[in-house]
């Protein structure tokens, strides 16, 4: 995930250029997420091993819970955190510290 906002008018080439700028390269079987400055829209650039594709998602209410630029230009998310993020849930609360087990 890139913590810096992306202009939502950006197409696949612009998003790919940002991936290379922030992450160094677009790795196969990876997804790269970007949000606008208000965190109401996001785009995901996926390198599927053959090429790249770009998808967009918009929230009609609320905001995506986005990373903080003070943590650096990029963050790595687990599959579980990614699913929570694109759903609009607080993904930072997921992980080992938030596990509920049966006693």
Buried (B, 14 or more C-beta within 10 A) or exposed (E): BBBBBBEBEBEEEBBBEBBEEBBEEBEEEBBBBBBBEEBBBBBBBBBEEEEBEBEEBEBEEEEBBBBEEEEEBBBEBEEEBBEBBBEBBEBBEBEEEEEEEEE
